[in-house]
Amino acid sequence: MQAPAQAPAPAGARRAPVEPPSTLPPELERFLRVLASPSILIRGPAGGGKTALALRLLSRAAAPTIWITTRAAGARNTPRLLTTPGLRTGQLRWIDLSVGGSDSDGLVPAVAAARRALLERGHSADRDDSAYWLPPVLRGAWAELGNDPQLSVAIDSWEGLVDLYLDCEPDPAVPEGVVERLLIGHLIRRGLRLVLVCERNVESSLDYEVDAVLQIAHGELEERGVRVLTMPKLRGVTREEAVYPFTLEEGSFTYLPRTERIGEYVRFRAQPDPRPEAGGVWPGSRDFAEAFGRLAVGGFSLLEREDSVPSEIPRRVATTMVLSTLKAGGRALVVLPPGLSPESVYERFRARVPTERLEKSLRFLGVPVAGQFPTAVRPVMISLEETRSDVAFVPVSDEAERPTAPLFPDAVEFLLGSINDPVPALALLDLAGLAHATAIVGRALSPELLIATLRESSRGNPVHGIVTGVVGEPLLDLLRPLAQPYVRWLTRRGRIFALGYLPWTAAFAVLPPTEADGEAPYRLLRMN
């Protein structure tokens, strides 16, 4: 098998965003249920996802929301804010206090008057619905929506609003902290759900005033950027975790829950190829094709996992590719891992593909668990005993030479018959299973022998090889630079991720598919 050419570009239009099964950490969900009118501070670096998190929090509220922006680019965000999942039409009242914003005419003298009133009266009134301490544009919205005791107010950014009060009439005698404490005191006493987006990414006196502090940061996963959330303060709720990874890929804040039932992560399904004319081998999943590309004909791919990742995750992903090929009329060779019952795998295929097609297009290479293959499986099994006399296959280092005979001639002959099939063939090689089968025929599997076996199984025919193995396995050392795609599965903090090394990709979280995903076998969510 020749080193693979560049795989064709990923195919398939991105699906419409769907609401993920969990959007906020469970502790934060409990906090929002315990406190009816909490005050929440969100801080973090620019572009970290603070606004998206604020919107996700506000989407939990049933009452009207006033969104106050002091950002120069605030107006450009209006369409995205107004279409956030969970926010009903008419729920959000948008007020732009940025420089040149639609509500900023005469803002400086109005804020100056509000500041004078704020400083003169201080904390004298515990609650005053007239909101004398706000400029008229905010006071009007307050009067219009403020009768609801569950009114929500978001300020993005909090420093921008405080600076308006400080800069409208510069006065060194008025400390910044005094204005900030008076403003936050009036807002909290009003008894509303308050969300403050803060660019000041350090602890301050504001942390002691609010009920919750949410900290967003940029993290790293194997040299890929990821977003993480921590919760330094969450009044009345015990935190179960220290770090919560999340993504903004689907247009809103999406928290990644911990892995629970592994069996639900990859369903035995395959999506049809939306672009057969694109060439290559369709992997049975739009998410996989978009993340890592289609599979190159005449090449091979490597699906590698860390020890902490259950072996069934990459195996099920690879089996999805086999199912897709069989349903499209192609043939597939599956080298089974030791201990996996051939009949159990066969029955899953038979539930999705007609038996007649399986007997023609599917072959298993493996060892029966109980010593004998059941009658139903026998037609698709390749007997290892028939290859015991094959000792002529000698691995060579000179690429110009070729072995005189294949290690498993029946398997190679089956794959090479794909020349007239409607789609290319697949050879799924579990590394442990291949080593076991090689030992049965009296050989020891080496990296050179593995590459020679892959090459001999193609000979220029439309075949793609998929190798599954474990990170750190020396047998894979020569394959890693040649495989495409080369995808590695790993776990961090109870979450499963897939990373592309050839080609190099972002990190993708592996999530169970929802009903809205239709025939999707699994979900890959980009950690952007």
Order of alpha helices (4+ residues) and beta strands (2+ residues): alpha-beta-alpha-beta-alpha-beta-alpha-alpha-beta-alpha-alpha-beta-alpha-beta-beta-beta-beta-alpha-beta-alpha-beta-alpha-alpha-beta-beta-alpha-beta-alpha-alpha-beta-beta-beta-beta-beta
